[in-house]
Amino acid sequence: FDEDQRYGPEVLLERMQQGYAANCGQMSTVLASFWRSLGGHSRAVRWGTPQGELGHYALELWDADRQRWFYYDMNLN
């Protein structure tokens, strides 16, 4: 679908619930919002090409109990 992160996680989640296929950036935005709503911290990971183009989005989620960041990739986890 055409909506991107600028539309906000609510719109993205609504589209996903309607059955639209989401990309890695859209899914990462929704997961980051869920994590923050539970009191967690997240940071975006953006993978690029050698030519400087953005190619993939993922997240790191902070685990306060373990005091470390965990990498979470929507296409791998």
Salt bridges, closest charged atoms under 4 A:
GLU3 OE2 - ARG15 NH2 3.09
ASP4 OD2 - ARG6 NH2 2.47
GLU14 OE2 - ARG15 NH1 3.62
GLU60 OE1 - ARG43 NE 2.49
ASP63 OD2 - ARG66 NH1 3.25
ASP73 OD2 - HIS56 NE2 2.91
